[in-house]
Amino acid sequence: MKKISAFKIYALVSFLIISFLSGIVIKPHFILTDNPSQRVRYVLGGFNFEHSLTAIFICLMVYLLLEFFEGGFKDEK
């Protein structure tokens, strides 16, 4: 039975977190006040599934590249 390495667990969990966070949409709302530090408020604007799918695809490609070259290159010394 092949052992699951810590690299695989760490990579998959971090890629899932990145893909979830990339789908969150934050919208700015501008408020007319005299205080410049209170003029912009950021509000959660929903979840963009398309951005999340794009992040999953990119993370999957990076993971497969890392998995493929885990042993290093053949010409490497």
N, C-alpha and C positions, 0 to 999 in steps of 0.2 A: 504494500500500500504506500502510495507516494505522500510525503508530508506536505502540508500546505505551509508555505513560507510566510513570514511576517510581512514581507514586501507585498505579496499578493493581497493580503487582508488590508493593509494600510492603503495601497493604491486603489482598491475597489471602493473602500469607504470614503476616501478623500474625493474620488471622482464622483461618487453619488452626491456628496455634499456640494461640490462645485456645480454639478448639473442642476440641483435644486435651487441653489442661490442665484444661478444665472437666469432663471425664469421669473424671479420676483421683479415686479415693476414698481418703481418709486416715482411719483409725479410731484413736481413742485407746484405749490399754490402761492401766488404772490398777493401780499396783503399791503394795503396802503396805510402805513403808519409813519410817524416821525422818527422812530428808532430804526436805524438801518439794520441792526442785528436781528430784528424781528420781522423783516419784510418777506422772507421766504420760509415757508413751512413745507416739509416733505411728508407726503401722505402715501400710504401703501395703495397702489393702483390696481392690484390684481396679480394674476399669474399669466405669463406668456409661455404657452406650451411649445411654441416654435423655437424660442431661444433655448429652452431646456433640451429639446431634441437635438439641436445643433451642438450644444455642449456635451451631450451624451455621445454623439458621433465622434467629436474631436477627442474626448477622453478615451473612447474605445480604441481609436487609432493609436494614440500615445501609449496606451497600455499594451496593445499588441506589439508595437515596435519595441517597447522595453522587454516584453516577454520573449520576443524573438532573439534579441541581442543580449539576453541575460548572461550567457556564457562568454560574451566578448567576441570580438572579431577573430577570425582564424589566423590572420597575419599579425595579430597583436602579440608583443613580447613583454 
